Amino acid sequence: MSEKKLALVTGASRGIGKAIAKELNQKGFLVGIHYNSSRQSAEELLKELGDGLLIQADLSTIEGCDKVYEEIKNSKLTLEVLVNNAGYVKDNPIFNATLEEFDQMININMKTVWYLTKRLMRLMIRNRSGRIINISSIIGSIGNPTQSIYGMTKAAIDNFTKTAAMEMAEYGILVNSIAPGFIDTDMTKNLPEEHKNMILSRIPLKRMGTPEEIAQVVGFLATSGTYITGTVIHVNGGMYGG
């Protein structure tokens, strides 16, 4: 177990995070499976992977982020990859959106990425090696009705990625963002058919992406791409080129 390097994936119990965890496991990493409330799904994933580190924490709180740091530090494993995947979205037009929704999205989508990276990068700096991969969104670049707050947070992640890449370069740490387009997950499955068809009409490939297609890019950045840092990689079927 101690021979493998650790890849921590936040929000790993389902959707894109689950696909990323599987991909990194196949790449030879011991995967840190973070979850908040989906314990059964996380345990099933751990069983499927055969090995790993299960970490429960509420990342909307500083205490939850500190808990993740302490568990990684106490594991004595070498943290090589951090995938900031956990996120939260609540659709609402600007005039209906509440301060509670704003605070929740800011906490989970922005503060968590900044604070967890701030803490865990220290472990990477000691080894002068590491990859930090932030999952943002196409919405951070093109906007979308009812997603003003969500779009703000994802745009902020891409900007943070560029600054962190500059600061971490001297330590051999690469920092990049992946901005998925519309991906076939539980969230998009629940969209009205009319809304789904409207989205598909804007995608040149005429289909939604899969979580596995996002995971493949994460796997590449985690193991290759040694001259790529400070970059936002758009994976959206041609909908937006960046």
C-alpha positions in Angstrom: 0.0 0.0 0.0 2.8 2.5 1.0 4.6 1.8 -2.4 1.8 3.5 -4.3 1.4 7.3 -4.6 -1.8 8.8 -3.4 -4.4 10.6 -5.6 -7.1 12.4 -3.7 -10.4 12.9 -5.4 -13.0 15.1 -3.7 -16.6 14.2 -4.3 -15.6 10.8 -5.5 -18.6 8.7 -4.6 -20.6 9.3 -7.8 -20.7 10.9 -11.3 -17.5 12.5 -12.7 -15.7 12.0 -9.4 -16.4 8.3 -9.4 -15.1 7.9 -13.0 -12.0 9.9 -12.1 -11.3 7.6 -9.1 -11.6 4.5 -11.3 -9.3 6.1 -14.0 -6.6 7.0 -11.5 -6.8 3.6 -9.9 -6.2 2.1 -13.3 -3.2 4.4 -13.7 -1.7 2.8 -10.6 -2.5 5.3 -7.9 -3.9 4.5 -4.5 -7.1 6.6 -4.6 -8.3 8.8 -1.7 -12.1 8.6 -2.0 -13.6 11.6 -0.4 -17.3 11.8 0.3 -19.7 13.7 2.5 -23.0 11.9 2.9 -22.9 9.1 0.3 -21.2 6.5 2.5 -22.7 3.5 0.8 -21.6 4.6 -2.7 -18.1 5.4 -1.4 -17.8 2.0 0.3 -19.0 0.2 -2.9 -16.4 2.2 -4.9 -13.7 1.3 -2.5 -14.6 -2.4 -2.8 -14.6 -2.1 -6.6 -11.1 -0.5 -6.6 -9.8 -3.2 -4.2 -7.8 -0.7 -2.2 -7.9 2.9 -1.3 -8.3 5.5 1.4 -11.9 6.4 2.5 -12.3 10.0 3.8 -15.6 11.4 5.0 -15.7 15.2 5.4 -18.1 18.1 4.9 -16.0 20.3 2.6 -18.4 23.3 3.0 -16.6 23.9 6.4 -13.0 24.7 7.2 -13.1 22.0 9.8 -14.0 19.4 7.1 -11.1 20.6 4.9 -8.7 20.4 7.9 -9.9 16.8 8.6 -9.0 15.8 5.0 -5.6 17.3 5.5 -5.0 15.5 8.8 -6.1 12.2 7.4 -3.8 12.5 4.3 -0.9 13.7 6.5 -1.4 10.9 9.1 -1.6 8.2 6.3 2.1 8.7 5.7 1.3 8.2 2.0 2.9 10.4 -0.7 0.3 12.8 -2.1 1.0 13.1 -5.8 -2.4 14.2 -7.2 -5.2 16.4 -5.9 -8.4 16.5 -7.9 -10.7 19.2 -6.7 -13.9 17.8 -8.1 -16.5 18.3 -5.3 -19.0 21.0 -6.2 -22.5 22.3 -5.7 -25.1 23.9 -8.0 -28.5 25.4 -7.4 -30.2 26.9 -10.4 -32.1 30.1 -9.8 -32.5 33.3 -11.8 -30.6 36.2 -10.3 -33.7 38.0 -9.0 -34.8 34.8 -7.1 -31.4 33.6 -5.9 -30.8 33.8 -2.2 -27.9 34.7 0.0 -28.0 31.2 1.4 -27.5 29.7 -2.1 -24.8 32.2 -2.8 -22.9 31.3 0.4 -23.2 27.6 -0.1 -21.9 27.7 -3.7 -19.1 30.1 -2.7 -18.1 27.8 0.2 -18.1 24.5 -1.7 -17.1 25.6 -5.2 -14.5 28.3 -4.3 -13.4 28.4 -0.7 -12.9 24.7 -0.5 -10.8 24.6 -3.6 -8.6 27.5 -2.4 -8.3 26.3 1.2 -7.8 22.6 0.5 -5.2 23.3 -2.1 -3.5 25.7 0.2 -3.2 23.0 2.9 -2.4 20.0 0.8 0.1 21.7 -1.5 2.5 21.9 1.5 2.7 18.1 1.3 3.6 18.3 -2.4 6.1 21.1 -1.9 8.1 18.8 0.5 8.4 16.3 -2.3 8.9 18.9 -5.0 6.4 17.0 -7.1 2.7 16.9 -7.6 -0.3 17.5 -9.9 -3.3 19.6 -8.9 -6.3 19.3 -11.2 -9.4 21.5 -10.7 -12.7 20.6 -12.2 -14.5 23.8 -13.3 -17.2 24.1 -16.0 -18.0 25.5 -19.4 -20.5 27.7 -17.6 -17.6 29.6 -16.1 -16.7 30.7 -19.6 -19.9 31.1 -21.5 -22.5 31.7 -18.7 -25.9 30.2 -18.5 -29.4 31.4 -17.5 -30.2 30.6 -13.9 -26.6 29.8 -13.1 -25.1 33.2 -12.3 -23.6 32.1 -9.0 -22.4 28.8 -10.2 -20.8 30.4 -13.2 -19.0 32.9 -11.0 -17.5 30.2 -8.9 -16.3 28.1 -11.8 -14.7 31.2 -13.5 -12.9 31.9 -10.2 -11.5 28.3 -10.2 -10.0 28.8 -13.6 -8.4 32.1 -12.6 -7.1 30.5 -9.3 -5.6 27.7 -11.4 -3.5 30.1 -13.4 -2.2 31.9 -10.4 -1.5 28.7 -8.5 0.4 27.3 -11.5 2.7 30.4 -11.4 3.4 30.1 -7.7 3.9 26.3 -7.7 6.1 26.0 -10.8 9.4 26.3 -8.8 8.4 23.3 -6.7 7.7 21.1 -9.7 3.9 21.1 -9.1 1.6 21.4 -12.2 -1.8 23.0 -11.8 -4.5 22.8 -14.4 -8.3 23.0 -14.8 -10.6 20.8 -16.8 -13.8 22.5 -17.8 -16.5 19.9 -18.7 -19.3 20.8 -21.0 -22.7 19.1 -20.6 -22.0 15.6 -19.2 -24.4 12.7 -18.9 -24.7 12.5 -15.1 -27.6 12.3 -12.7 -28.0 16.1 -12.9 -28.4 16.2 -16.7 -30.6 13.1 -16.7 -33.3 15.0 -14.8 -33.4 17.8 -17.3 -36.7 18.2 -19.2 -36.5 16.7 -22.7 -37.0 20.1 -24.3 -34.1 21.6 -22.4 -31.9 18.6 -23.2 -32.7 18.9 -26.9 -31.9 22.6 -26.8 -28.5 21.8 -25.3 -27.7 19.1 -27.9 -28.5 21.5 -30.7 -25.6 23.7 -29.5 -23.1 20.8 -29.4 -21.3 20.0 -32.7 -20.9 16.3 -31.7 -24.7 16.2 -31.0 -24.3 14.3 -27.8 -23.5 14.8 -24.2 -20.1 13.7 -22.9 -19.6 10.9 -20.4 -17.9 11.0 -17.0 -15.3 8.6 -18.4 -14.3 11.1 -21.1 -13.6 13.7 -18.4 -11.7 11.1 -16.4 -9.5 10.3 -19.3 -8.2 13.9 -19.4 -7.6 13.8 -15.7 -5.6 10.6 -16.1 -3.5 12.2 -18.8 -2.8 15.3 -16.6 -2.0 13.1 -13.6 0.6 11.0 -15.4 1.8 12.9 -18.5 1.5 16.4 -19.8 4.8 17.4 -18.1 4.9 20.8 -20.0 1.3 21.7 -19.3 0.4 24.0 -16.4 -1.8 27.0 -15.8 -4.1 25.7 -18.6 -7.9 25.3 -18.8 -8.7 22.3 -20.9 -12.2 22.4 -22.4 -14.0 19.1 -22.9 -17.4 19.9 -24.4 -17.9 18.2 -27.8 -17.0 21.4 -29.7 -19.5 23.7 -27.9 -16.8 26.1 -26.8 -13.1 26.3 -27.7 -11.7 28.6 -25.0 
